[in-house]
Amino acid sequence: MIIGVDVGTSVTKAQLVTRDGRTGPAHEARSTVYTLPGNRVEQDLDEVVGTVHAVVRAAAADAAALAPDEPVEALALTGQGDGLWLRDADGRAVGRALSWMDGRAAPVLDRWSADGTARAVYERTGAGLFPGSAGPLLAHLAEHEPERLERADVAGYCVDAIVQRLTGERTVDASDASVPFLDVVTRAYDEQALELCGLGAWRKLLADPAPRGALFPLLPGPAAELGLPAGLPVGAGPFDIPACGLGSGLSEPGQGHLIIGTTLACQVLSEDPAPAGGDEAAGMVLATPYADRYLKVMPAMIGTAGLDWLLKLLNVRIEELDALLAQSPYGAGGVTALPFLSTSGERAPFVDARARGRLDGLSPLTGRADLVRALCESVAYSARHCLETLGVAGDVTACGGGARSGEWGRIFAGVLGRDLYVRDDAVGIRGAARAAWEALGVPARAEGPPPRVIRADDEAIAHYERGYAGYLRTLEAARANW
């Protein structure tokens, strides 16, 4: 068995996964997301580490009941990417972590977009910069809080911060390191990209990526906290987006995957490491555990967070979503939407910190169901925009909270014009477990039970083909006015 851990933005989860694909109960612990003036979004590393301790202890206690004859073979970690988690040499936080949702570095990105820096970095590494990525955040701190960088030994991410506390290793998974300074082919940092951003002096803060298949032994102190044996192998990634792709069974170039979560992460497996976004300089190219395989990703800032906002505004419970969507026809009674409801704007398939949402076509006949359906359709249009930009050419799988809705799933299938294969069970945790098992050289059925299939309806496909064209026209006009 493997204990898989997914350190999300606000919820940490842990679950046992057996070699034959069975899972134990899911255990959760919440951590605080501090939303502060100046578009600052922060987290406390000690609190997040505490959530990991709590859920791993609970999952370890399930082992005897789930598979009494199987040992726990490893602890496999995944979690949120991007942001900036500064630590000292002992792994202690140097100030609160800056979340991937943080917007304080937007002025830096504005300068880099205007002077060509962002484009030059994108052409070298395939990383589309956005305010919450490590490059702009490092540059912001170098300008406004250089003493904080001087006190740090490592500038990393959430997962490697947890790994350092559990194992003492100063390391990072290549998937996290891919954004924004890694050459994903050589798996070494592109020194020129750092210099372009004026960050050459801070190269010393970047941990070198772990070799493929690396596992690190659990230290005695953390082992006692977790209820696990010292020396247990610990897997340090990949982070949540690629972990969900691996856990969904992506294996052939051209296959696509959607994470319909707080954000909408769209990815396609590729043999080509070239940048994914074309003229837009958006998205990212991630190293994977496999040679000559890359994940091209458009991690849109939209998703269930915008839907949660609208449902709260309308005093509708999430349990009512399917029934509400069923009350409104294709096209939501003439109501259309742009779904850009993040305070830090959008990062895929284009980058604009000023991107904002809207609803059009309202009349006295418009009901709550129409508003909700219009927003859900617009998120699906954005998914198609992202996947087409990435060059999807095969089956598309989906996971995440939004994928649990059958009605929303039918919207996605209609907009994408293809069947949607939904995996509901511990997908990111399964991806982390798959990477750990492969590092151990152990065959395992990591992807679990067969996916749930949502069939694309011909009538929906025809309607949404017209709707998608209208969405693109509206988006193009709106971008000129933001």
Solvent accessible surface area in square Angstrom, and as a share of the most:
residue,aa,sasa,rsa
1,M,2,0.01
2,I,0,0.00
3,I,0,0.00
4,G,0,0.00
5,V,0,0.00
6,D,28,0.15
7,V,2,0.01
8,G,19,0.18
9,T,29,0.17
10,S,35,0.23
11,V,26,0.15
12,T,0,0.00
13,K,73,0.31
14,A,0,0.00
15,Q,17,0.07
16,L,1,0.00
17,V,0,0.00
18,T,0,0.00
19,R,104,0.38
20,D,74,0.38
21,G,5,0.05
22,R,106,0.39
23,T,35,0.21
24,G,6,0.06
25,P,78,0.49
26,A,60,0.46
27,H,45,0.20
28,E,109,0.49
29,A,22,0.17
30,R,170,0.62
31,S,10,0.07
32,T,56,0.32
33,V,41,0.24
34,Y,64,0.24
35,T,110,0.64
36,L,52,0.26
37,P,106,0.67
38,G,57,0.54
39,N,84,0.43
40,R,84,0.31
41,V,13,0.08
42,E,15,0.07
43,Q,0,0.00
44,D,48,0.25
45,L,3,0.01
46,D,80,0.41
47,E,58,0.26
48,V,2,0.01
49,V,8,0.05
50,G,35,0.34
51,T,9,0.05
52,V,0,0.00
53,H,31,0.14
54,A,41,0.32
55,V,3,0.02
56,V,0,0.00
57,R,108,0.39
58,A,34,0.26
59,A,0,0.00
60,A,20,0.16
61,A,83,0.64
62,D,28,0.15
63,A,17,0.13
64,A,75,0.58
65,A,94,0.73
66,L,37,0.18
67,A,8,0.06
68,P,102,0.64
69,D,137,0.71
70,E,58,0.26
71,P,93,0.59
72,V,29,0.17
73,E,29,0.13
74,A,0,0.00
75,L,0,0.00
76,A,1,0.00
77,L,1,0.01
78,T,0,0.00
79,G,0,0.00
80,Q,5,0.02
81,G,8,0.07
82,D,10,0.05
83,G,0,0.00
84,L,2,0.01
85,W,3,0.01
86,L,4,0.02
87,R,0,0.00
88,D,44,0.23
89,A,74,0.58
90,D,115,0.60
91,G,0,0.00
92,R,129,0.47
93,A,42,0.32
94,V,6,0.04
95,G,40,0.38
96,R,87,0.32
97,A,3,0.03
98,L,0,0.00
99,S,1,0.00
100,W,20,0.07
101,M,49,0.22
102,D,0,0.00
103,G,6,0.06
104,R,23,0.09
105,A,0,0.00
106,A,21,0.16
107,P,80,0.50
108,V,3,0.02
109,L,8,0.04
110,D,56,0.29
111,R,116,0.42
112,W,17,0.06
113,S,70,0.45
114,A,93,0.72
115,D,98,0.51
116,G,31,0.30
117,T,15,0.09
118,A,13,0.10
119,R,83,0.30
120,A,30,0.24
121,V,0,0.00
122,Y,3,0.01
123,E,106,0.47
124,R,120,0.44
125,T,8,0.05
126,G,1,0.01
127,A,1,0.01
128,G,4,0.04
129,L,4,0.02
130,F,6,0.02
131,P,4,0.03
132,G,1,0.01
133,S,0,0.00
134,A,4,0.03
135,G,0,0.00
136,P,0,0.00
137,L,0,0.00
138,L,1,0.01
139,A,13,0.10
140,H,29,0.13
141,L,0,0.00
142,A,31,0.24
143,E,97,0.43
144,H,111,0.49
145,E,51,0.23
146,P,56,0.35
147,E,100,0.45
148,R,20,0.07
149,L,1,0.00
150,E,114,0.51
151,R,147,0.54
152,A,13,0.10
153,D,50,0.26
154,V,0,0.00
155,A,4,0.03
156,G,3,0.03
157,Y,17,0.06
158,C,1,0.00
159,V,3,0.01
160,D,3,0.02
161,A,0,0.00
162,I,0,0.00
163,V,0,0.00
164,Q,7,0.03
165,R,38,0.14
166,L,1,0.00
167,T,9,0.05
168,G,49,0.47
169,E,64,0.29
170,R,93,0.34
171,T,7,0.04
172,V,5,0.03
173,D,34,0.18
174,A,2,0.02
175,S,2,0.01
176,D,5,0.03
177,A,3,0.02
178,S,1,0.00
179,V,3,0.02
180,P,1,0.01
181,F,4,0.02
182,L,0,0.00
183,D,45,0.23
184,V,9,0.05
185,V,88,0.50
186,T,91,0.53
187,R,42,0.15
188,A,51,0.39
189,Y,24,0.09
190,D,17,0.09
191,E,92,0.41
192,Q,86,0.38
193,A,0,0.00
194,L,2,0.01
195,E,106,0.47
196,L,63,0.31
197,C,10,0.06
198,G,60,0.58
199,L,1,0.01
200,G,24,0.23
201,A,80,0.62
202,W,29,0.10
203,R,64,0.23
204,K,127,0.54
205,L,3,0.01
206,L,16,0.08
207,A,4,0.03
208,D,90,0.47
209,P,24,0.15
210,A,14,0.11
211,P,101,0.64
212,R,108,0.39
213,G,48,0.47
214,A,29,0.22
215,L,44,0.22
216,F,24,0.10
217,P,78,0.49
218,L,4,0.02
219,L,73,0.36
220,P,93,0.58
221,G,47,0.45
222,P,23,0.15
223,A,3,0.02
224,A,85,0.66
225,E,88,0.40
226,L,0,0.00
227,G,57,0.55
228,L,16,0.08
229,P,82,0.52
230,A,60,0.47
231,G,41,0.39
232,L,12,0.06
233,P,37,0.23
234,V,0,0.00
235,G,5,0.05
236,A,10,0.08
237,G,9,0.08
238,P,3,0.02
239,F,4,0.02
240,D,35,0.18
241,I,17,0.09
242,P,1,0.01
243,A,0,0.00
244,C,13,0.08
245,G,0,0.00
246,L,3,0.02
247,G,0,0.00
248,S,3,0.02
249,G,29,0.28
250,L,6,0.03
251,S,58,0.37
252,E,100,0.45
253,P,51,0.32
254,G,11,0.11
255,Q,42,0.18
256,G,0,0.00
257,H,0,0.00
258,L,0,0.00
259,I,24,0.12
260,I,1,0.00
261,G,13,0.13
262,T,76,0.44
263,T,24,0.14
264,L,0,0.00
265,A,3,0.02
266,C,0,0.00
267,Q,0,0.00
268,V,4,0.02
269,L,9,0.04
270,S,17,0.11
271,E,104,0.46
272,D,70,0.36
273,P,47,0.29
274,A,43,0.34
275,P,50,0.32
276,A,10,0.08
277,G,6,0.06
278,G,42,0.41
279,D,139,0.72
280,E,68,0.30
281,A,17,0.13
282,A,0,0.00
283,G,3,0.03
284,M,2,0.01
285,V,1,0.01
286,L,0,0.00
287,A,2,0.02
288,T,7,0.04
289,P,37,0.24
290,Y,62,0.24
291,A,64,0.49
292,D,94,0.49
293,R,65,0.24
294,Y,15,0.06
295,L,1,0.01
296,K,18,0.08
297,V,0,0.00
298,M,0,0.00
299,P,2,0.01
300,A,0,0.00
301,M,14,0.06
302,I,5,0.03
303,G,2,0.02
304,T,22,0.13
305,A,48,0.38
306,G,9,0.09
307,L,3,0.02
308,D,76,0.39
309,W,121,0.43
310,L,4,0.02
311,L,6,0.03
312,K,172,0.73
313,L,118,0.59
314,L,31,0.16
315,N,132,0.68
316,V,10,0.06
317,R,148,0.54
318,I,91,0.46
319,E,123,0.55
320,E,61,0.27
321,L,8,0.04
322,D,54,0.28
323,A,62,0.48
324,L,11,0.06
325,L,0,0.00
326,A,68,0.52
327,Q,128,0.57
328,S,6,0.04
329,P,85,0.54
330,Y,75,0.29
331,G,17,0.16
332,A,0,0.00
333,G,57,0.54
334,G,54,0.52
335,V,2,0.01
336,T,79,0.46
337,A,9,0.07
338,L,3,0.01
339,P,2,0.01
340,F,2,0.01
341,L,67,0.33
342,S,23,0.15
343,T,102,0.60
344,S,13,0.09
345,G,1,0.01
346,E,3,0.01
347,R,15,0.06
348,A,0,0.00
349,P,4,0.03
350,F,2,0.01
351,V,38,0.22
352,D,31,0.16
353,A,24,0.18
354,R,132,0.48
355,A,0,0.00
356,R,109,0.40
357,G,25,0.24
358,R,99,0.36
359,L,59,0.29
360,D,46,0.24
361,G,50,0.48
362,L,104,0.51
363,S,55,0.35
364,P,139,0.88
365,L,166,0.82
366,T,35,0.20
367,G,33,0.31
368,R,114,0.42
369,A,11,0.09
370,D,21,0.11
371,L,30,0.15
372,V,0,0.00
373,R,14,0.05
374,A,2,0.02
375,L,8,0.04
376,C,0,0.00
377,E,8,0.03
378,S,1,0.01
379,V,2,0.01
380,A,0,0.00
381,Y,18,0.07
382,S,0,0.00
383,A,0,0.00
384,R,33,0.12
385,H,42,0.19
386,C,0,0.00
387,L,2,0.01
388,E,91,0.41
389,T,48,0.28
390,L,13,0.07
391,G,47,0.45
392,V,26,0.15
393,A,86,0.66
394,G,24,0.23
395,D,80,0.41
396,V,1,0.00
397,T,17,0.10
398,A,0,0.00
399,C,4,0.03
400,G,26,0.25
401,G,37,0.35
402,G,5,0.05
403,A,1,0.01
404,R,158,0.58
405,S,12,0.08
406,G,17,0.16
407,E,38,0.17
408,W,1,0.00
409,G,1,0.01
410,R,123,0.45
411,I,2,0.01
412,F,0,0.00
413,A,0,0.00
414,G,1,0.01
415,V,1,0.00
416,L,20,0.10
417,G,36,0.34
418,R,78,0.29
419,D,39,0.20
420,L,0,0.00
421,Y,56,0.21
422,V,2,0.01
423,R,34,0.13
424,D,75,0.39
425,D,46,0.24
426,A,24,0.18
427,V,11,0.06
428,G,6,0.06
429,I,7,0.03
430,R,3,0.01
431,G,0,0.00
432,A,1,0.00
433,A,0,0.00
434,R,42,0.15
435,A,17,0.13
436,A,2,0.02
437,W,2,0.01
438,E,82,0.37
439,A,34,0.26
440,L,61,0.30
441,G,64,0.61
442,V,27,0.15
443,P,117,0.74
444,A,41,0.31
445,R,117,0.43
446,A,4,0.03
447,E,66,0.30
448,G,3,0.03
449,P,69,0.43
450,P,109,0.68
451,P,40,0.25
452,R,86,0.31
453,V,56,0.32
454,I,12,0.06
455,R,154,0.56
456,A,23,0.18
457,D,72,0.37
458,D,119,0.62
459,E,121,0.54
460,A,4,0.03
461,I,51,0.26
462,A,52,0.41
463,H,44,0.20
464,Y,1,0.00
465,E,89,0.40
466,R,158,0.58
467,G,22,0.21
468,Y,12,0.05
469,A,42,0.32
470,G,20,0.19
471,Y,11,0.04
472,L,60,0.30
473,R,163,0.60
474,T,42,0.25
475,L,6,0.03
476,E,129,0.58
477,A,60,0.47
478,A,3,0.02
479,R,82,0.30
480,A,88,0.68
481,N,124,0.64
482,W,69,0.24
